[in-house]
């Protein structure tokens, strides 16, 4: 019996071994057949690229692209399709080459040339294809810098983006491009974009300062400023007498905080010249380089503030930027600001405020210091309001003046907090407290609006806002309802009280109030479904803004 079972076992093992071998053989044969079939399929698709029918060529191209890297053998035929008479075929060929990926690297030179194609559909496919292939900056940068010489202006932006994508790795190629007369300008622009990481290019950029073309010298100076290498200061200082580059040179040296002796003397002379832009930049540079010279700071600050009255918008903005970049010195700037802006005519004040607001976030620290000057608070708060959300660091300072005894200061502080929006949430306690008074100064409407703009983070003010829904002051009741629609839009209880208040002004108020009413109802969504008939009527409002707001709200409430 043991022998019998042993023989059976041996027989079974043989059968299993045979089955395993046959299975392995069938898999190999199937795989081989699949590979042969795939090879044949790829070959057939490549043959289809020669079809006289555009649709057939496009279908073959797309199927090759869908194979990804497996279609490596199709790279050359697909590259040839970039010369096809059909723009659609060329565009699809570019997309397919990008889909093939790394194996399509030999096609990159031909792909880059397609940036010059007359068809926008084709041009749009070039950079995505290059990015998908990842040929490396050693390939793309030389190709693109060469193309900058020949490309028309509409193509240059695409080429510049392709080079900038390489970042610091593009610097060696750009350094070479600086020596090419046709590519110098563009190379400078890209190096400026790369910034400090392009330090390796500084010697080559310094050489460009000697270029015979004024605009190139100016761009070279600004590029050195962006790279922020102070070792270039002496060479930049040599351009202080260059009428085409001296303003840029002064700006960069001021940025560095370095003025060589000769340049310092030239800067002082230029600060008194008739060229308002040069004089403005010179004043700023001197004040930056000599921060401990209080008399110089005072003189520079006074003249810079005076420049805010200039008719030339660029001079006003330059003066405002210069003031924002100076170290804080409230003891100097406060009295001068008061002298310059208090009692100023409307045009001067408007120019000054516009110029300061243009600065955005960089001006905020100086403006916060300015709030310490009582006579300047209303003006400074107004500027912070114009800056909006970027003025968020001023929230706590502004909150101090929400109930200021000067009604104008309080109003501007409240409006500024509203303009800052959700980022002003730290001011909610002060704003909520202001609603508890008797509104003797008439700012409750503005407070309600500010709380609404802050949104859900103003939840602490909800009880006070709900109470104001019953106010005899219709404007205050309506603004409170709008505010609640932004602070607590999902509250059934609040919606029940606020919706009727918002429906009324849809037909009885000013266009601006009708817009706010529609917005408020829309904020409540389905909770304001009872307002649908009123909103339906408002969609036919004579004022386009009201009609648009009503249509949008109607979509939300249904």
Buried (B, 14 or more C-beta within 10 A) or exposed (E): EEEEEEEEEEEEEEEEEEEEEEEEEEEEEEEEEEEEEEEEEBEEBBEBBEEEEBEEBBBBBBBBBEBEEEBBBBBEBBBBBBEBEBBBBBBBBBBBBBBBBEBBBBBBBBBBBBBBBEBEEBBBBBBEBBEBBEBEBEBBBBBBBBBBEEBEEEBBEBBBEBBBBBBBBBBBBBBBBBEBEEBBBBBBBBBBBBBEBBBBBBEBBBBBBEBEBEEBBBBBBBBBBBBBBBEBBEBBBBBBEBEBBBBBBBBBBBBBEBBBEEBBEBBBEBBEEEBBBBBBBBBBBBBBBBEEEEEBBBBBBBBBBBBBBBEEEEBBBBBBBBBBBBEEBBEBBBBBBBBBBEEBEEEBBEBBBBBBBBBBEEBBEBBBBBBEBEBBBBBBBBBBBBBBEBBBBBBEBBBEBBBBEBBBBBBBBBBBBBBBBBBBBBBBEBBBBBBEEEBEBEBBBBBBBBBBBBBEBBBBBBEBBBEBBEBEBBBBBBBBBBBBBBBBBEBEEBBEBBBBBBBBBBEEBEBEBBBBBBBBBBBBBEBBBBBBEBBEEBBEBEBEEBBBBBBBBBEBBE
